[in-house]
Amino acid sequence: MNGIYFITAMSAAMGVSRLKKRRHAWEEDGGKPRLTAIRVGIQDVGGGMIAARAQEEDPSIAVLAASIAKHGLLQPVVVRGDGQTGRYTLVCGARRVLACRMLGMKQIDALLFEGGAQEAAACFMEEHATRVPAHFLDEAQMLRHLGAERIQACCALPPGEIARRLRMLEMDENTLSEIRRGALSLEQAEPLLCVADGRRRQEAASIIAQRDLTPRQARRLIMPPATREQEQEKRPRTGKRRAIREAMEAADRLAQQLNAQGIAAAVSMHSQERGLSIQILVKNPEISMTMQEKMENSANYT
């Protein structure tokens, strides 16, 4: 423990020393700010530290766009000037720029960063590495104190997001303390609502934290199989991969039913020119080849 404390203290001292050096260098430079507030045309902003960081398919971009439309851009983006083209290279704020473009905005508030590409990349890393979101229980307490209904009326987030946080406050204080102590995320803690007994709920929260279970593993730990199946049925089924997986599961269940009736059946999957083929192969000498072909064709998902 003494060794760990010494290393931690030494690292903290080194961090303070670096901060003092940077502050001293800034003061020697006359205290000149490295960032200047400007307003630029969105068409003049391009590039970014990471290519394709923001995608239009990301549902959170639409929520961000709705928030900007309702409240305005709360945090300016950061850009670097390009002396050769006269345009600006994006440093921080790719998602904000995409959301503003979706709204059809022509200009955007920005901070002009005076530095090289390497220093800009360092700022990008520091800005994302030091970003710490508020704990969902703190958000829930704020919502309850200030009035969730009034907040929802002027909030761009879906109504379910506010309701999810408020529901967590229905649990007992011991469980909430365990959630905080274990630093559980909202997704990890939500399955605890299915446990009626407070002591068992607290124990489950401790296990989730100690084993660092994923939200899916937490649901498996707490919820019985029947409840999980009901939850899956309520969940919207979208996405090509999920549709293919569900088709495979349906074909596998049908093959199992045939095997249970004494008919040898197996599922096969292979690619074709126009897509993917999922087949149920039935092997039974009592079935003629013509009938077998009809069955295979009827169970063929392309």
C-alpha positions in Angstrom: 0.0 0.0 0.0 2.8 2.4 0.8 4.4 1.8 -2.6 1.1 2.4 -4.4 0.6 5.6 -2.4 4.1 6.7 -3.2 3.7 6.2 -6.9 0.3 7.9 -6.9 1.6 10.9 -4.9 4.7 11.1 -7.2 2.4 11.0 -10.3 0.2 13.7 -8.8 3.3 15.8 -8.0 4.6 15.4 -11.6 1.2 16.5 -12.9 1.2 19.6 -10.8 4.8 20.3 -11.9 3.8 20.1 -15.6 0.8 22.3 -15.0 3.1 24.9 -13.3 5.5 24.8 -16.3 2.6 25.3 -18.7 1.2 28.2 -16.7 4.7 29.8 -16.4 5.2 29.5 -20.2 1.8 31.0 -20.8 2.6 33.9 -18.5 5.9 34.5 -20.3 4.1 34.6 -23.6 2.1 37.6 -22.2 -0.9 35.5 -21.3 -1.9 35.4 -24.9 -4.9 33.1 -25.4 -4.5 30.2 -27.9 -8.2 30.2 -28.7 -10.2 33.0 -30.5 -14.0 33.0 -30.8 -15.1 33.2 -34.4 -18.1 32.4 -36.6 -17.4 30.5 -39.7 -19.4 29.0 -42.6 -20.1 25.3 -42.2 -19.1 24.7 -45.8 -15.6 26.0 -44.9 -15.1 23.4 -42.1 -13.8 20.0 -43.1 -11.6 17.2 -42.1 -11.2 16.1 -38.5 -8.8 14.2 -36.2 -10.6 10.9 -36.9 -12.2 10.3 -40.3 -15.9 9.5 -40.4 -16.3 9.9 -36.6 -19.8 11.2 -37.0 -22.3 9.2 -39.0 -25.8 10.3 -40.1 -27.1 6.8 -39.2 -26.2 7.4 -35.5 -29.5 8.1 -33.7 -27.9 10.3 -31.2 -27.0 12.8 -34.0 -30.7 13.4 -34.6 -31.2 14.0 -30.8 -28.3 16.4 -30.9 -29.7 18.2 -33.9 -33.1 18.6 -32.1 -31.3 20.0 -29.0 -29.4 22.5 -31.1 -32.6 23.5 -32.9 -34.3 24.1 -29.5 -31.5 25.6 -27.4 -28.8 26.6 -29.9 -25.2 25.4 -30.0 -24.2 25.2 -26.4 -20.5 24.5 -27.0 -18.6 25.9 -30.0 -16.5 23.6 -32.2 -12.7 23.9 -32.3 -11.0 24.5 -35.7 -7.5 25.3 -37.1 -7.0 27.7 -40.0 -5.6 26.3 -43.3 -3.4 29.0 -44.8 -3.3 27.4 -48.2 -7.0 27.0 -48.8 -8.4 29.7 -46.5 -10.7 27.0 -45.0 -10.7 25.5 -41.5 -9.7 22.0 -40.3 -11.9 20.6 -37.6 -10.2 19.7 -34.3 -13.2 19.0 -31.9 -16.9 18.8 -32.6 -17.5 16.5 -35.6 -20.9 15.4 -34.3 -21.9 19.0 -33.7 -20.9 20.0 -37.2 -22.9 17.1 -38.7 -26.0 18.0 -36.6 -25.8 21.6 -37.7 -25.6 20.5 -41.3 -28.6 18.3 -40.9 -30.5 21.5 -39.7 -29.4 23.4 -42.7 -27.4 25.9 -40.8 -25.0 28.0 -42.8 -22.7 29.3 -40.0 -21.4 27.8 -36.8 -19.7 29.2 -33.7 -16.2 28.1 -33.4 -12.9 28.6 -31.4 -9.9 29.1 -33.7 -7.0 27.1 -32.3 -3.5 28.5 -32.9 -1.2 25.5 -33.0 0.2 22.7 -35.1 -1.5 19.4 -36.1 0.3 17.4 -33.4 -0.8 19.9 -30.7 -4.3 19.9 -32.1 -4.3 16.1 -31.9 -3.1 16.3 -28.3 -6.0 18.7 -27.5 -8.4 16.3 -29.1 -7.2 13.4 -27.0 -7.3 15.5 -23.8 -10.7 16.8 -24.5 -12.2 13.4 -24.9 -10.2 11.6 -22.2 -11.1 14.1 -19.5 -14.9 14.2 -20.3 -16.8 12.6 -17.4 -20.6 12.4 -17.7 -22.8 12.9 -14.7 -24.0 9.9 -12.8 -27.5 8.9 -13.8 -28.6 8.9 -10.1 -27.5 12.5 -9.8 -29.5 13.3 -13.0 -32.5 11.5 -11.5 -32.3 13.6 -8.3 -32.0 16.8 -10.4 -35.1 15.8 -12.5 -37.1 15.1 -9.4 -36.1 18.3 -7.7 -36.7 20.6 -10.6 -39.8 18.8 -12.0 -39.4 16.1 -14.6 -42.5 17.1 -16.5 -41.4 20.7 -17.0 -37.9 19.5 -18.0 -39.4 17.1 -20.5 -41.5 19.8 -22.1 -38.3 21.7 -23.1 -36.0 18.7 -23.6 -35.1 17.2 -26.9 -34.4 13.8 -25.4 -37.0 11.0 -25.9 -39.5 10.9 -23.0 -38.2 7.4 -22.1 -34.8 8.7 -21.2 -36.1 10.8 -18.4 -38.5 8.1 -17.2 -35.7 5.6 -17.1 -33.7 7.7 -14.7 -36.7 8.5 -12.4 -37.6 4.8 -12.1 -34.2 4.1 -10.5 -35.1 6.2 -7.5 -37.9 3.7 -6.6 -35.2 1.4 -5.2 -34.1 1.4 -1.6 -31.3 3.5 -0.3 -29.0 0.5 0.3 -29.2 -0.6 -3.3 -28.7 2.9 -4.6 -25.6 3.2 -2.4 -24.3 -0.1 -3.8 -25.0 1.2 -7.3 -22.9 4.3 -6.6 -20.1 2.4 -4.9 -19.9 0.0 -7.8 -20.1 2.8 -10.4 -22.8 0.9 -12.3 -24.1 2.4 -15.5 -27.8 2.9 -16.0 -27.9 -0.1 -18.4 -26.2 -2.3 -15.8 -28.5 -1.2 -13.0 -31.9 -1.3 -14.7 -32.4 -5.1 -14.4 -32.3 -4.6 -10.6 -35.8 -3.1 -10.8 -37.1 -6.7 -11.5 -35.9 -7.8 -8.0 -38.6 -7.3 -5.4 -36.5 -8.2 -2.3 -34.2 -5.3 -1.2 -31.5 -7.6 0.2 -31.4 -9.7 -2.9 -31.3 -6.6 -5.0 -28.4 -5.2 -3.1 -26.5 -8.5 -3.4 -27.2 -8.6 -7.1 -25.8 -5.0 -7.5 -22.7 -6.0 -5.6 -22.2 -9.1 -7.9 -22.7 -6.9 -11.1 -20.1 -4.5 -9.8 -17.5 -7.1 -8.6 -17.7 -9.1 -11.9 -18.1 -6.0 -14.0 -21.0 -7.7 -15.9 -22.3 -6.3 -19.1 -25.9 -5.1 -19.2 -26.8 -8.4 -21.0 -25.1 -10.5 -18.4 -26.8 -8.5 -15.6 -30.2 -9.3 -17.1 -29.3 -13.0 -17.3 -28.2 -12.9 -13.7 -31.4 -11.3 -12.4 -34.2 -12.1 -14.8 -35.6 -15.6 -15.3 -35.6 -17.0 -18.8 -39.4 -16.5 -19.3 -39.0 -12.8 -18.4 -36.1 -12.4 -20.7 -38.1 -13.9 -23.6 -41.0 -11.5 -22.9 -38.5 -8.6 -22.9 -37.0 -9.7 -26.2 -40.5 -9.9 -27.8 -41.2 -6.2 -26.7 -37.9 -5.0 -28.1 -38.1 -3.6 -31.6 -36.6 -5.9 -34.2 -34.6 -3.9 -36.7 -31.3 -4.3 -38.5 -30.2 -6.7 -41.2 -27.9 -8.8 -39.1 -30.6 -9.2 -36.5 -33.1 -10.2 -39.2 -30.7 -12.8 -40.5 -30.0 -14.1 -37.0 -33.8 -14.4 -36.3 -34.3 -16.3 -39.6 -31.5 -18.7 -38.7 -33.1 -19.2 -35.2 -36.6 -19.8 -36.8 -35.1 -22.3 -39.3 -33.2 -24.1 -36.4 -36.4 -24.4 -34.4 -38.3 -25.9 -37.3 -35.5 -28.4 -37.9 -35.6 -29.4 -34.2 -39.4 -29.9 -34.5 -38.9 -32.2 -37.5 -36.1 -34.1 -35.7 -38.4 -34.6 -32.7 -40.9 -36.2 -35.0 -38.3 -38.6 -36.3 -37.6 -36.7 -39.5 -33.9 -36.1 -39.9 -33.4 -32.4 -40.7 -30.5 -29.9 -40.7 -30.0 -26.2 -41.4 -27.5 -25.0 -43.9 -26.5 -21.5 -44.9 -24.4 -20.3 -47.8 -23.9 -17.2 -49.9 -25.4 -16.7 -53.4 -25.0 -14.1 -56.0 -28.0 -12.1 -54.8 -27.6 -12.6 -51.1 -27.7 -15.3 -48.4 -29.5 -18.6 -48.6 -30.8 -20.4 -45.5 -32.1 -23.9 -46.1 -33.7 -26.7 -44.2 -32.4 -30.0 -45.5 -34.8 -32.9 -44.9 -33.5 -36.5 -45.2 -36.2 -39.1 -45.2 -36.5 -42.1 -47.6 -40.3 -42.0 -47.3 -40.4 -38.5 -48.9 -40.1 -38.4 -52.7 -37.5 -36.1 -54.3 -40.2 -33.8 -55.7 -41.8 -33.3 -52.3 -38.4 -32.8 -50.7 -37.5 -30.1 -53.2 -40.8 -28.3 -52.6 -40.1 -28.4 -48.8 -36.5 -27.0 -49.3 -37.8 -24.2 -51.6 -40.5 -23.2 -49.1 -38.0 -23.0 -46.3 -35.4 -21.1 -48.4 -34.9 -17.5 -47.2 -32.9 -15.4 -49.7 
